[in-house]
Amino acid sequence: MTDKTNIEARIKKSEELKASLEIKLEKVANTPREDEFKLQIEKIDELIAHLKEELDE
């Protein structure tokens, strides 16, 4: 059960980080850093998807 709890906590933290990056992305829109933030958000999406798959197992 602790594994499930740990995974859920990691998903929650990742979603919070993604939300934070999305807010920052708005501030750096149309600047050279925009792509960097988009890439970070994409990687977090991949991590969240992976963690949810792990949770379903």
PQR file with spaces between the fields and no chain letter, atoms N, CA, C, O and H, PARSE charges and radii, in Angstrom:
ATOM       1  N    MET     1       0.819   -1.204    0.000 -0.4000 1.5000
ATOM       2  CA   MET     1       0.000    0.000    0.000 -0.0000 2.0000
ATOM       3  C    MET     1       0.859    1.262    0.000  0.5500 1.7000
ATOM       4  O    MET     1       0.464    2.278   -0.573 -0.5500 1.4000
ATOM       5  N    THR     2       2.014    1.207    0.629 -0.4000 1.5000
ATOM       6  CA   THR     2       2.868    2.395    0.669 -0.0000 2.0000
ATOM       7  C    THR     2       3.386    2.749   -0.716  0.5500 1.7000
ATOM       8  O    THR     2       3.587    3.925   -1.017 -0.5500 1.4000
ATOM       9  H    THR     2       2.334    0.382    1.095  0.4000 1.0000
ATOM      10  N    ASP     3       3.606    1.737   -1.572 -0.4000 1.5000
ATOM      11  CA   ASP     3       4.030    2.033   -2.937 -0.0000 2.0000
ATOM      12  C    ASP     3       2.968    2.859   -3.648  0.5500 1.7000
ATOM      13  O    ASP     3       3.281    3.836   -4.327 -0.5500 1.4000
ATOM      14  H    ASP     3       3.442    0.781   -1.327  0.4000 1.0000
ATOM      15  N    LYS     4       1.714    2.461   -3.490 -0.4000 1.5000
ATOM      16  CA   LYS     4       0.612    3.191   -4.116 -0.0000 2.0000
ATOM      17  C    LYS     4       0.567    4.629   -3.596  0.5500 1.7000
ATOM      18  O    LYS     4       0.388    5.569   -4.370 -0.5500 1.4000
ATOM      19  H    LYS     4       1.459    1.667   -2.939  0.4000 1.0000
ATOM      20  N    THR     5       0.728    4.789   -2.304 -0.4000 1.5000
ATOM      21  CA   THR     5       0.709    6.116   -1.698 -0.0000 2.0000
ATOM      22  C    THR     5       1.869    6.968   -2.215  0.5500 1.7000
ATOM      23  O    THR     5       1.699    8.152   -2.505 -0.5500 1.4000
ATOM      24  H    THR     5       0.874    4.025   -1.676  0.4000 1.0000
ATOM      25  N    ASN     6       3.046    6.354   -2.327 -0.4000 1.5000
ATOM      26  CA   ASN     6       4.217    7.079   -2.841 -0.0000 2.0000
ATOM      27  C    ASN     6       4.005    7.503   -4.282  0.5500 1.7000
ATOM      28  O    ASN     6       4.332    8.631   -4.654 -0.5500 1.4000
ATOM      29  H    ASN     6       3.184    5.392   -2.091  0.4000 1.0000
ATOM      30  N    ILE     7       3.467    6.621   -5.088 -0.4000 1.5000
ATOM      31  CA   ILE     7       3.218    6.948   -6.496 -0.0000 2.0000
ATOM      32  C    ILE     7       2.198    8.067   -6.601  0.5500 1.7000
ATOM      33  O    ILE     7       2.370    8.996   -7.390 -0.5500 1.4000
ATOM      34  H    ILE     7       3.201    5.706   -4.786  0.4000 1.0000
ATOM      35  N    GLU     8       1.133    7.982   -5.806 -0.4000 1.5000
ATOM      36  CA   GLU     8       0.112    9.038   -5.828 -0.0000 2.0000
ATOM      37  C    GLU     8       0.711   10.379   -5.416  0.5500 1.7000
ATOM      38  O    GLU     8       0.365   11.414   -5.986 -0.5500 1.4000
ATOM      39  H    GLU     8       0.993    7.227   -5.166  0.4000 1.0000
ATOM      40  N    ALA     9       1.598   10.366   -4.437 -0.4000 1.5000
ATOM      41  CA   ALA     9       2.251   11.595   -3.988 -0.0000 2.0000
ATOM      42  C    ALA     9       3.152   12.159   -5.088  0.5500 1.7000
ATOM      43  O    ALA     9       3.209   13.372   -5.289 -0.5500 1.4000
ATOM      44  H    ALA     9       1.879    9.525   -3.975  0.4000 1.0000
ATOM      45  N    ARG    10       3.849   11.280   -5.791 -0.4000 1.5000
ATOM      46  CA   ARG    10       4.715   11.729   -6.889 -0.0000 2.0000
ATOM      47  C    ARG    10       3.885   12.316   -8.033  0.5500 1.7000
ATOM      48  O    ARG    10       4.285   13.303   -8.651 -0.5500 1.4000
ATOM      49  H    ARG    10       3.802   10.295   -5.627  0.4000 1.0000
ATOM      50  N    ILE    11       2.734   11.708   -8.310 -0.4000 1.5000
ATOM      51  CA   ILE    11       1.847   12.240   -9.347 -0.0000 2.0000
ATOM      52  C    ILE    11       1.372   13.634   -8.951  0.5500 1.7000
ATOM      53  O    ILE    11       1.388   14.558   -9.764 -0.5500 1.4000
ATOM      54  H    ILE    11       2.409   10.907   -7.808  0.4000 1.0000
ATOM      55  N    LYS    12       0.945   13.780   -7.684 -0.4000 1.5000
ATOM      56  CA   LYS    12       0.451   15.076   -7.207 -0.0000 2.0000
ATOM      57  C    LYS    12       1.539   16.141   -7.310  0.5500 1.7000
ATOM      58  O    LYS    12       1.284   17.248   -7.785 -0.5500 1.4000
ATOM      59  H    LYS    12       0.932   13.030   -7.023  0.4000 1.0000
ATOM      60  N    LYS    13       2.751   15.809   -6.867 -0.4000 1.5000
ATOM      61  CA   LYS    13       3.873   16.761   -6.933 -0.0000 2.0000
ATOM      62  C    LYS    13       4.173   17.136   -8.379  0.5500 1.7000
ATOM      63  O    LYS    13       4.415   18.303   -8.684 -0.5500 1.4000
ATOM      64  H    LYS    13       2.958   14.910   -6.481  0.4000 1.0000
ATOM      65  N    SER    14       4.157   16.145   -9.268 -0.4000 1.5000
ATOM      66  CA   SER    14       4.435   16.391  -10.682 -0.0000 2.0000
ATOM      67  C    SER    14       3.377   17.294  -11.292  0.5500 1.7000
ATOM      68  O    SER    14       3.693   18.186  -12.079 -0.5500 1.4000
ATOM      69  H    SER    14       3.960   15.197   -9.020  0.4000 1.0000
ATOM      70  N    GLU    15       2.125   17.064  -10.931 -0.4000 1.5000
ATOM      71  CA   GLU    15       1.044   17.914  -11.445 -0.0000 2.0000
ATOM      72  C    GLU    15       1.169   19.344  -10.919  0.5500 1.7000
ATOM      73  O    GLU    15       0.880   20.299  -11.640 -0.5500 1.4000
ATOM      74  H    GLU    15       1.868   16.339  -10.292  0.4000 1.0000
ATOM      75  N    GLU    16       1.596   19.491   -9.671 -0.4000 1.5000
ATOM      76  CA   GLU    16       1.809   20.831   -9.110 -0.0000 2.0000
ATOM      77  C    GLU    16       2.954   21.542   -9.824  0.5500 1.7000
ATOM      78  O    GLU    16       2.865   22.733  -10.121 -0.5500 1.4000
ATOM      79  H    GLU    16       1.830   18.716   -9.085  0.4000 1.0000
ATOM      80  N    LEU    17       4.023   20.810  -10.095 -0.4000 1.5000
ATOM      81  CA   LEU    17       5.163   21.383  -10.809 -0.0000 2.0000
ATOM      82  C    LEU    17       4.748   21.794  -12.218  0.5500 1.7000
ATOM      83  O    LEU    17       5.128   22.862  -12.697 -0.5500 1.4000
ATOM      84  H    LEU    17       4.096   19.843   -9.854  0.4000 1.0000
ATOM      85  N    LYS    18       3.971   20.948  -12.874 -0.4000 1.5000
ATOM      86  CA   LYS    18       3.496   21.262  -14.227 -0.0000 2.0000
ATOM      87  C    LYS    18       2.658   22.540  -14.209  0.5500 1.7000
ATOM      88  O    LYS    18       2.827   23.403  -15.070 -0.5500 1.4000
ATOM      89  H    LYS    18       3.662   20.080  -12.485  0.4000 1.0000
ATOM      90  N    ALA    19       1.769   22.662  -13.249 -0.4000 1.5000
ATOM      91  CA   ALA    19       0.928   23.861  -13.153 -0.0000 2.0000
ATOM      92  C    ALA    19       1.789   25.108  -12.957  0.5500 1.7000
ATOM      93  O    ALA    19       1.525   26.153  -13.552 -0.5500 1.4000
ATOM      94  H    ALA    19       1.631   21.961  -12.550  0.4000 1.0000
ATOM      95  N    SER    20       2.799   24.992  -12.134 -0.4000 1.5000
ATOM      96  CA   SER    20       3.712   26.105  -11.891 -0.0000 2.0000
ATOM      97  C    SER    20       4.450   26.493  -13.185  0.5500 1.7000
ATOM      98  O    SER    20       4.582   27.672  -13.511 -0.5500 1.4000
ATOM      99  H    SER    20       3.013   24.143  -11.650  0.4000 1.0000
ATOM     100  N    LEU    21       4.921   25.477  -13.906 -0.4000 1.5000
ATOM     101  CA   LEU    21       5.638   25.749  -15.161 -0.0000 2.0000
ATOM     102  C    LEU    21       4.717   26.364  -16.207  0.5500 1.7000
ATOM     103  O    LEU    21       5.143   27.208  -16.995 -0.5500 1.4000
ATOM     104  H    LEU    21       4.814   24.518  -13.642  0.4000 1.0000
ATOM     105  N    GLU    22       3.460   25.943  -16.216 -0.4000 1.5000
ATOM     106  CA   GLU    22       2.509   26.510  -17.183 -0.0000 2.0000
ATOM     107  C    GLU    22       2.277   27.993  -16.913  0.5500 1.7000
ATOM     108  O    GLU    22       2.122   28.781  -17.846 -0.5500 1.4000
ATOM     109  H    GLU    22       3.113   25.256  -15.576  0.4000 1.0000
ATOM     110  N    ILE    23       2.253   28.370  -15.647 -0.4000 1.5000
ATOM     111  CA   ILE    23       2.107   29.786  -15.292 -0.0000 2.0000
ATOM     112  C    ILE    23       3.348   30.558  -15.759  0.5500 1.7000
ATOM     113  O    ILE    23       3.236   31.639  -16.338 -0.5500 1.4000
ATOM     114  H    ILE    23       2.379   27.730  -14.889  0.4000 1.0000
ATOM     115  N    LYS    24       4.523   29.992  -15.500 -0.4000 1.5000
ATOM     116  CA   LYS    24       5.758   30.646  -15.927 -0.0000 2.0000
ATOM     117  C    LYS    24       5.862   30.707  -17.447  0.5500 1.7000
ATOM     118  O    LYS    24       6.417   31.655  -18.004 -0.5500 1.4000
ATOM     119  H    LYS    24       4.614   29.114  -15.030  0.4000 1.0000
ATOM     120  N    LEU    25       5.323   29.687  -18.109 -0.4000 1.5000
ATOM     121  CA   LEU    25       5.348   29.653  -19.572 -0.0000 2.0000
ATOM     122  C    LEU    25       4.626   30.865  -20.151  0.5500 1.7000
ATOM     123  O    LEU    25       5.066   31.443  -21.145 -0.5500 1.4000
ATOM     124  H    LEU    25       4.872   28.917  -17.656  0.4000 1.0000
ATOM     125  N    GLU    26       3.526   31.240  -19.528 -0.4000 1.5000
ATOM     126  CA   GLU    26       2.784   32.416  -19.984 -0.0000 2.0000
ATOM     127  C    GLU    26       3.654   33.672  -19.925  0.5500 1.7000
ATOM     128  O    GLU    26       3.550   34.556  -20.776 -0.5500 1.4000
ATOM     129  H    GLU    26       3.169   30.771  -18.721  0.4000 1.0000
ATOM     130  N    LYS    27       4.508   33.735  -18.913 -0.4000 1.5000
ATOM     131  CA   LYS    27       5.366   34.911  -18.738 -0.0000 2.0000
ATOM     132  C    LYS    27       6.519   34.944  -19.742  0.5500 1.7000
ATOM     133  O    LYS    27       7.014   36.019  -20.081 -0.5500 1.4000
ATOM     134  H    LYS    27       4.593   33.017  -18.222  0.4000 1.0000
ATOM     135  N    VAL    28       6.946   33.778  -20.219 -0.4000 1.5000
ATOM     136  CA   VAL    28       8.081   33.732  -21.155 -0.0000 2.0000
ATOM     137  C    VAL    28       7.636   33.474  -22.592  0.5500 1.7000
ATOM     138  O    VAL    28       8.461   33.197  -23.463 -0.5500 1.4000
ATOM     139  H    VAL    28       6.544   32.905  -19.945  0.4000 1.0000
ATOM     140  N    ALA    29       6.338   33.566  -22.832 -0.4000 1.5000
ATOM     141  CA   ALA    29       5.815   33.350  -24.182 -0.0000 2.0000
ATOM     142  C    ALA    29       6.504   34.308  -25.162  0.5500 1.7000
ATOM     143  O    ALA    29       6.755   35.474  -24.856 -0.5500 1.4000
ATOM     144  H    ALA    29       5.668   33.791  -22.125  0.4000 1.0000
ATOM     145  N    ASN    30       6.790   33.786  -26.320 -0.4000 1.5000
ATOM     146  CA   ASN    30       7.446   34.554  -27.392 -0.0000 2.0000
ATOM     147  C    ASN    30       8.852   35.015  -27.022  0.5500 1.7000
ATOM     148  O    ASN    30       9.325   36.039  -27.514 -0.5500 1.4000
ATOM     149  H    ASN    30       6.586   32.839  -26.569  0.4000 1.0000
ATOM     150  N    THR    31       9.511   34.260  -26.160 -0.4000 1.5000
ATOM     151  CA   THR    31      10.915   34.526  -25.840 -0.0000 2.0000
ATOM     152  C    THR    31      11.695   33.238  -26.114  0.5500 1.7000
ATOM     153  O    THR    31      11.101   32.177  -26.305 -0.5500 1.4000
ATOM     154  H    THR    31       9.126   33.428  -25.761  0.4000 1.0000
ATOM     155  N    PRO    32      13.006   33.334  -26.130 -0.5600 1.5000
ATOM     156  CA   PRO    32      13.812   32.126  -26.378  0.2800 2.0000
ATOM     157  C    PRO    32      13.593   31.015  -25.339  0.5500 1.7000
ATOM     158  O    PRO    32      13.830   29.846  -25.642 -0.5500 1.4000
ATOM     159  N    ARG    33      13.157   31.349  -24.152 -0.4000 1.5000
ATOM     160  CA   ARG    33      12.966   30.349  -23.088 -0.0000 2.0000
ATOM     161  C    ARG    33      11.665   29.578  -23.231  0.5500 1.7000
ATOM     162  O    ARG    33      11.466   28.574  -22.548 -0.5500 1.4000
ATOM     163  H    ARG    33      12.965   32.299  -23.905  0.4000 1.0000
ATOM     164  N    GLU    34      10.781   30.028  -24.102 -0.4000 1.5000
ATOM     165  CA   GLU    34       9.479   29.377  -24.260 -0.0000 2.0000
ATOM     166  C    GLU    34       9.623   27.890  -24.596  0.5500 1.7000
ATOM     167  O    GLU    34       8.942   27.052  -24.004 -0.5500 1.4000
ATOM     168  H    GLU    34      10.943   30.844  -24.657  0.4000 1.0000
ATOM     169  N    ASP    35      10.498   27.563  -25.534 -0.4000 1.5000
ATOM     170  CA   ASP    35      10.683   26.166  -25.924 -0.0000 2.0000
ATOM     171  C    ASP    35      11.206   25.321  -24.773  0.5500 1.7000
ATOM     172  O    ASP    35      10.821   24.162  -24.622 -0.5500 1.4000
ATOM     173  H    ASP    35      11.051   28.243  -26.015  0.4000 1.0000
ATOM     174  N    GLU    36      12.080   25.899  -23.964 -0.4000 1.5000
ATOM     175  CA   GLU    36      12.635   25.195  -22.807 -0.0000 2.0000
ATOM     176  C    GLU    36      11.512   24.800  -21.832  0.5500 1.7000
ATOM     177  O    GLU    36      11.486   23.675  -21.334 -0.5500 1.4000
ATOM     178  H    GLU    36      12.393   26.841  -24.087  0.4000 1.0000
ATOM     179  N    PHE    37      10.602   25.720  -21.570 -0.4000 1.5000
ATOM     180  CA   PHE    37       9.493   25.441  -20.666 -0.0000 2.0000
ATOM     181  C    PHE    37       8.542   24.411  -21.265  0.5500 1.7000
ATOM     182  O    PHE    37       8.050   23.532  -20.558 -0.5500 1.4000
ATOM     183  H    PHE    37      10.623   26.634  -21.974  0.4000 1.0000
ATOM     184  N    LYS    38       8.285   24.518  -22.559 -0.4000 1.5000
ATOM     185  CA   LYS    38       7.408   23.544  -23.217 -0.0000 2.0000
ATOM     186  C    LYS    38       7.995   22.145  -23.123  0.5500 1.7000
ATOM     187  O    LYS    38       7.264   21.181  -22.898 -0.5500 1.4000
ATOM     188  H    LYS    38       8.684   25.232  -23.133  0.4000 1.0000
ATOM     189  N    LEU    39       9.298   22.023  -23.290 -0.4000 1.5000
ATOM     190  CA   LEU    39       9.965   20.728  -23.205 -0.0000 2.0000
ATOM     191  C    LEU    39       9.859   20.166  -21.779  0.5500 1.7000
ATOM     192  O    LEU    39       9.599   18.978  -21.590 -0.5500 1.4000
ATOM     193  H    LEU    39       9.893   22.807  -23.473  0.4000 1.0000
ATOM     194  N    GLN    40      10.061   21.026  -20.791 -0.4000 1.5000
ATOM     195  CA   GLN    40       9.948   20.570  -19.404 -0.0000 2.0000
ATOM     196  C    GLN    40       8.536   20.083  -19.102  0.5500 1.7000
ATOM     197  O    GLN    40       8.362   19.064  -18.434 -0.5500 1.4000
ATOM     198  H    GLN    40      10.272   21.991  -20.945  0.4000 1.0000
ATOM     199  N    ILE    41       7.533   20.798  -19.587 -0.4000 1.5000
ATOM     200  CA   ILE    41       6.139   20.406  -19.373 -0.0000 2.0000
ATOM     201  C    ILE    41       5.850   19.078  -20.067  0.5500 1.7000
ATOM     202  O    ILE    41       5.155   18.223  -19.518 -0.5500 1.4000
ATOM     203  H    ILE    41       7.675   21.626  -20.130  0.4000 1.0000
ATOM     204  N    GLU    42       6.380   18.909  -21.266 -0.4000 1.5000
ATOM     205  CA   GLU    42       6.198   17.659  -22.003 -0.0000 2.0000
ATOM     206  C    GLU    42       6.809   16.480  -21.237  0.5500 1.7000
ATOM     207  O    GLU    42       6.205   15.411  -21.149 -0.5500 1.4000
ATOM     208  H    GLU    42       6.945   19.604  -21.712  0.4000 1.0000
ATOM     209  N    LYS    43       7.995   16.681  -20.690 -0.4000 1.5000
ATOM     210  CA   LYS    43       8.662   15.621  -19.920 -0.0000 2.0000
ATOM     211  C    LYS    43       7.862   15.275  -18.657  0.5500 1.7000
ATOM     212  O    LYS    43       7.762   14.106  -18.283 -0.5500 1.4000
ATOM     213  H    LYS    43       8.485   17.549  -20.761  0.4000 1.0000
ATOM     214  N    ILE    44       7.301   16.281  -18.012 -0.4000 1.5000
ATOM     215  CA   ILE    44       6.478   16.037  -16.828 -0.0000 2.0000
ATOM     216  C    ILE    44       5.221   15.262  -17.215  0.5500 1.7000
ATOM     217  O    ILE    44       4.798   14.365  -16.486 -0.5500 1.4000
ATOM     218  H    ILE    44       7.382   17.230  -18.315  0.4000 1.0000
ATOM     219  N    ASP    45       4.623   15.601  -18.357 -0.4000 1.5000
ATOM     220  CA   ASP    45       3.457   14.852  -18.837 -0.0000 2.0000
ATOM     221  C    ASP    45       3.808   13.377  -19.031  0.5500 1.7000
ATOM     222  O    ASP    45       3.027   12.493  -18.677 -0.5500 1.4000
ATOM     223  H    ASP    45       4.966   16.330  -18.949  0.4000 1.0000
ATOM     224  N    GLU    46       4.986   13.120  -19.596 -0.4000 1.5000
ATOM     225  CA   GLU    46       5.434   11.742  -19.804 -0.0000 2.0000
ATOM     226  C    GLU    46       5.619   11.041  -18.460  0.5500 1.7000
ATOM     227  O    GLU    46       5.233    9.882  -18.306 -0.5500 1.4000
ATOM     228  H    GLU    46       5.620   13.838  -19.884  0.4000 1.0000
ATOM     229  N    LEU    47       6.206   11.733  -17.494 -0.4000 1.5000
ATOM     230  CA   LEU    47       6.412   11.162  -16.164 -0.0000 2.0000
ATOM     231  C    LEU    47       5.071   10.839  -15.504  0.5500 1.7000
ATOM     232  O    LEU    47       4.909    9.766  -14.922 -0.5500 1.4000
ATOM     233  H    LEU    47       6.520   12.674  -17.619  0.4000 1.0000
ATOM     234  N    ILE    48       4.125   11.749  -15.591 -0.4000 1.5000
ATOM     235  CA   ILE    48       2.806   11.535  -14.995 -0.0000 2.0000
ATOM     236  C    ILE    48       2.131   10.324  -15.640  0.5500 1.7000
ATOM     237  O    ILE    48       1.549    9.493  -14.944 -0.5500 1.4000
ATOM     238  H    ILE    48       4.257   12.620  -16.063  0.4000 1.0000
ATOM     239  N    ALA    49       2.208   10.225  -16.965 -0.4000 1.5000
ATOM     240  CA   ALA    49       1.614    9.085  -17.673 -0.0000 2.0000
ATOM     241  C    ALA    49       2.254    7.777  -17.204  0.5500 1.7000
ATOM     242  O    ALA    49       1.564    6.784  -16.973 -0.5500 1.4000
ATOM     243  H    ALA    49       2.681   10.901  -17.531  0.4000 1.0000
ATOM     244  N    HIS    50       3.574    7.791  -17.068 -0.4000 1.5000
ATOM     245  CA   HIS    50       4.293    6.597  -16.619 -0.0000 2.0000
ATOM     246  C    HIS    50       3.876    6.222  -15.191  0.5500 1.7000
ATOM     247  O    HIS    50       3.639    5.049  -14.904 -0.5500 1.4000
ATOM     248  H    HIS    50       4.135    8.598  -17.256  0.4000 1.0000
ATOM     249  N    LEU    51       3.788    7.204  -14.308 -0.4000 1.5000
ATOM     250  CA   LEU    51       3.402    6.937  -12.922 -0.0000 2.0000
ATOM     251  C    LEU    51       1.977    6.400  -12.839  0.5500 1.7000
ATOM     252  O    LEU    51       1.693    5.516  -12.031 -0.5500 1.4000
ATOM     253  H    LEU    51       3.980    8.157  -14.542  0.4000 1.0000
ATOM     254  N    LYS    52       1.086    6.927  -13.668 -0.4000 1.5000
ATOM     255  CA   LYS    52      -0.309    6.442  -13.666 -0.0000 2.0000
ATOM     256  C    LYS    52      -0.377    4.998  -14.161  0.5500 1.7000
ATOM     257  O    LYS    52      -1.171    4.201  -13.662 -0.5500 1.4000
ATOM     258  H    LYS    52       1.317    7.645  -14.324  0.4000 1.0000
ATOM     259  N    GLU    53       0.467    4.666  -15.154 -0.4000 1.5000
ATOM     260  CA   GLU    53       0.528    3.276  -15.620 -0.0000 2.0000
ATOM     261  C    GLU    53       1.021    2.387  -14.482  0.5500 1.7000
ATOM     262  O    GLU    53       0.483    1.303  -14.257 -0.5500 1.4000
ATOM     263  H    GLU    53       1.112    5.314  -15.559  0.4000 1.0000
ATOM     264  N    GLU    54       2.026    2.840  -13.778 -0.4000 1.5000
ATOM     265  CA   GLU    54       2.594    2.088  -12.663 -0.0000 2.0000
ATOM     266  C    GLU    54       1.537    1.881  -11.576  0.5500 1.7000
ATOM     267  O    GLU    54       1.480    0.825  -10.945 -0.5500 1.4000
ATOM     268  H    GLU    54       2.463    3.720  -13.960  0.4000 1.0000
ATOM     269  N    LEU    55       0.717    2.884  -11.370 -0.4000 1.5000
ATOM     270  CA   LEU    55      -0.329    2.825  -10.365 -0.0000 2.0000
ATOM     271  C    LEU    55      -1.401    1.797  -10.747  0.5500 1.7000
ATOM     272  O    LEU    55      -1.968    1.129   -9.882 -0.5500 1.4000
ATOM     273  H    LEU    55       0.763    3.741  -11.882  0.4000 1.0000
ATOM     274  N    ASP    56      -1.669    1.681  -12.042 -0.4000 1.5000
ATOM     275  CA   ASP    56      -2.686    0.755  -12.539 -0.0000 2.0000
ATOM     276  C    ASP    56      -2.246   -0.710  -12.477  0.5500 1.7000
ATOM     277  O    ASP    56      -3.078   -1.615  -12.537 -0.5500 1.4000
ATOM     278  H    ASP    56      -1.209    2.223  -12.744  0.4000 1.0000
ATOM     279  N    GLU    57      -0.940   -0.936  -12.358 -0.4000 1.5000
ATOM     280  CA   GLU    57      -0.442   -2.317  -12.332 -0.0000 2.0000
ATOM     281  C    GLU    57      -0.769   -3.053  -11.061  0.5500 1.7000
ATOM     282  O    GLU    57      -0.408   -4.220  -10.914 -0.5500 1.4000
ATOM     283  H    GLU    57      -0.264   -0.201  -12.310  0.4000 1.0000
